[in-house]
Amino acid sequence: MSNRLGVVGIVIEDLEAVPRINQVLSDHSDIIVGRMGLPYRQRGISVISLIVDGSTDELGSLTGRLGAIPGTKVKSALTK
């Protein structure tokens, strides 16, 4: 199966979810090419953007696990 390149956006509305999110990202570190995280203190949220390169199964596992964390929104855009 070929790898796909993409972007994953994560909006964290419940900052207590951050340790769980970091654990999922650590578990999938082999497909993460780059990561940028920005706290938006005025709104009490954080935003993380990822550049990823992996199989559809690996990317689905990452986004699925992240999306299952309460207080977290995840969107992705991948190459064909």
Backbone bond lengths (Angstrom), bond angles and torsions (degrees), N, CA, C in turn:
res aa  C-N    CA-C-N  psi(-1)  N-CA   C-N-CA  omega(-1)  CA-C   N-CA-C  phi
1 M - - - 1.444 - - 1.534 107.93 -
2 S 1.338 116.70 135.08 1.458 120.25 -178.18 1.527 111.14 -83.42
3 N 1.310 114.18 154.99 1.464 120.17 178.79 1.517 110.80 -83.22
4 R 1.319 114.28 154.43 1.459 121.56 177.11 1.527 108.51 -122.22
5 L 1.312 115.02 141.64 1.456 121.77 177.50 1.514 108.08 -96.90
6 G 1.314 117.56 143.48 1.455 118.51 -178.87 1.504 113.91 -166.91
7 V 1.324 113.61 -177.57 1.456 123.82 179.16 1.520 107.79 -124.53
8 V 1.320 116.39 136.78 1.461 121.91 175.25 1.530 107.43 -123.02
9 G 1.323 116.31 125.88 1.456 121.99 176.72 1.511 109.96 -107.06
10 I 1.323 116.31 132.80 1.463 121.95 -178.00 1.530 108.06 -126.02
11 V 1.326 117.07 123.97 1.456 122.05 174.85 1.520 106.85 -111.09
12 I 1.327 115.45 123.32 1.465 121.48 -176.61 1.520 108.03 -107.03
13 E 1.327 116.04 108.53 1.464 121.46 -179.53 1.524 112.12 -92.19
14 D 1.326 117.23 -22.71 1.466 122.42 178.04 1.525 107.17 -115.27
15 L 1.325 116.63 102.73 1.467 120.60 -174.22 1.524 113.30 -65.74
16 E 1.324 117.93 -14.20 1.463 119.96 174.62 1.526 111.53 -69.93
17 A 1.330 117.35 -13.84 1.459 121.91 178.89 1.525 112.68 -81.83
18 V 1.316 117.87 -9.23 1.467 121.84 -174.47 1.531 113.39 -56.53
19 P 1.326 121.21 -45.18 1.468 118.95 178.73 1.534 112.93 -59.57
20 R 1.325 117.69 -40.02 1.469 120.51 178.40 1.526 110.79 -65.96
21 I 1.327 116.60 -41.19 1.463 120.99 178.98 1.526 110.05 -62.49
22 N 1.320 116.81 -46.40 1.462 119.99 179.33 1.523 112.04 -61.83
23 Q 1.326 117.80 -34.17 1.461 120.52 177.54 1.527 110.73 -66.23
24 V 1.337 117.02 -43.74 1.474 120.77 178.14 1.526 109.81 -62.61
25 L 1.317 117.21 -43.70 1.467 119.97 179.11 1.526 111.01 -63.18
26 S 1.312 117.12 -39.57 1.461 120.99 177.21 1.532 111.12 -63.75
27 D 1.329 116.38 -40.16 1.467 120.83 178.77 1.525 112.13 -64.09
28 H 1.328 117.39 -25.96 1.471 122.37 -178.38 1.524 112.14 -111.01
29 S 1.316 117.49 22.80 1.463 121.03 -174.94 1.522 113.34 -61.86
30 D 1.335 117.56 -23.43 1.463 120.51 -179.44 1.527 113.08 -68.68
31 I 1.335 119.36 -17.99 1.469 120.93 178.70 1.532 112.27 -108.09
32 I 1.330 117.36 -1.69 1.469 120.99 -179.87 1.521 108.92 -91.65
33 V 1.334 115.69 117.04 1.461 122.14 -179.97 1.530 110.17 -85.98
34 G 1.325 116.72 -39.00 1.458 121.51 -179.36 1.513 110.83 -153.24
35 R 1.334 114.83 155.95 1.463 120.35 -177.49 1.524 109.05 -145.72
36 M 1.330 115.76 136.13 1.458 120.93 173.36 1.518 108.01 -134.11
37 G 1.311 116.34 127.73 1.454 120.90 178.91 1.513 110.77 -121.97
38 L 1.321 115.66 136.00 1.457 121.16 -178.98 1.525 110.69 -131.40
39 P 1.326 117.42 120.41 1.460 119.09 172.38 1.529 109.59 -79.07
40 Y 1.311 116.66 135.89 1.465 121.07 176.93 1.521 105.40 -113.82
41 R 1.305 116.04 81.56 1.467 122.62 -170.54 1.519 113.39 -61.58
42 Q 1.328 117.52 -34.51 1.465 119.97 -179.11 1.526 111.48 -61.44
43 R 1.317 117.03 -29.50 1.470 121.01 179.37 1.522 113.05 -103.20
44 G 1.318 117.32 -7.81 1.458 120.78 179.92 1.515 113.80 71.82
45 I 1.338 116.91 29.61 1.463 121.39 178.52 1.527 109.34 -128.74
46 S 1.309 115.96 170.27 1.461 122.68 172.07 1.517 108.49 -132.03
47 V 1.330 115.45 153.16 1.460 121.70 179.27 1.523 107.86 -128.36
48 I 1.319 116.05 132.94 1.467 121.94 176.25 1.520 107.64 -122.97
49 S 1.327 115.97 132.69 1.465 120.07 172.77 1.526 108.00 -117.17
50 L 1.329 114.71 137.59 1.464 121.44 -178.72 1.520 110.11 -122.80
51 I 1.322 116.39 142.29 1.457 122.18 164.81 1.524 104.68 -102.97
52 V 1.325 116.55 126.05 1.466 121.11 -174.64 1.523 110.70 -125.66
53 D 1.337 116.07 153.37 1.455 123.20 177.64 1.522 106.78 -144.93
54 G 1.346 116.03 103.38 1.455 119.10 -177.17 1.513 111.58 -164.88
55 S 1.310 115.73 178.06 1.465 121.14 177.86 1.529 109.31 -72.85
56 T 1.315 116.00 163.65 1.465 119.01 179.11 1.528 110.86 -62.70
57 D 1.316 117.54 -33.47 1.466 120.47 177.31 1.525 111.31 -65.65
58 E 1.326 117.04 -44.21 1.463 120.94 179.58 1.530 110.99 -65.33
59 L 1.323 116.26 -43.55 1.461 120.30 -179.99 1.527 110.80 -67.01
60 G 1.320 116.96 -38.30 1.461 121.00 177.04 1.518 111.73 -64.81
61 S 1.328 116.56 -38.37 1.465 120.38 177.32 1.522 110.50 -63.72
62 L 1.327 116.75 -45.52 1.464 121.12 179.70 1.524 111.37 -60.80
63 T 1.325 116.81 -54.25 1.469 119.66 -176.36 1.524 111.61 -68.80
64 G 1.318 117.72 -34.30 1.466 120.73 178.32 1.513 112.41 -65.53
65 R 1.327 116.26 -45.06 1.472 119.45 178.82 1.519 111.48 -65.84
66 L 1.343 116.61 -40.20 1.462 119.50 178.71 1.526 110.88 -65.64
67 G 1.321 116.50 -43.29 1.460 121.03 -178.05 1.513 113.65 -66.24
68 A 1.326 116.91 -21.10 1.467 121.15 179.42 1.528 112.82 -81.49
69 I 1.324 117.23 -8.21 1.466 120.81 -179.48 1.527 108.37 -83.26
70 P 1.332 118.22 121.37 1.462 120.41 179.68 1.535 111.65 -58.86
71 G 1.332 115.77 141.36 1.463 121.04 179.61 1.516 113.82 82.96
72 T 1.347 116.09 12.41 1.463 121.28 -177.52 1.515 110.30 -127.00
73 K 1.330 116.69 134.13 1.463 123.45 175.78 1.522 107.60 -115.08
74 V 1.340 116.88 136.23 1.466 121.34 -177.38 1.517 110.00 -133.63
75 K 1.332 115.77 134.53 1.462 122.59 174.44 1.508 108.38 -135.70
76 S 1.337 116.57 146.64 1.467 119.49 179.72 1.524 110.42 -137.44
77 A 1.319 114.49 154.62 1.457 123.04 173.32 1.514 107.12 -136.43
78 L 1.348 116.01 124.43 1.465 121.24 -173.73 1.525 111.04 -125.87
79 T 1.336 115.29 153.58 1.454 120.91 174.49 1.538 108.63 -73.23
80 K 1.318 115.55 162.55 1.472 120.55 177.24 1.503 111.38 -83.10
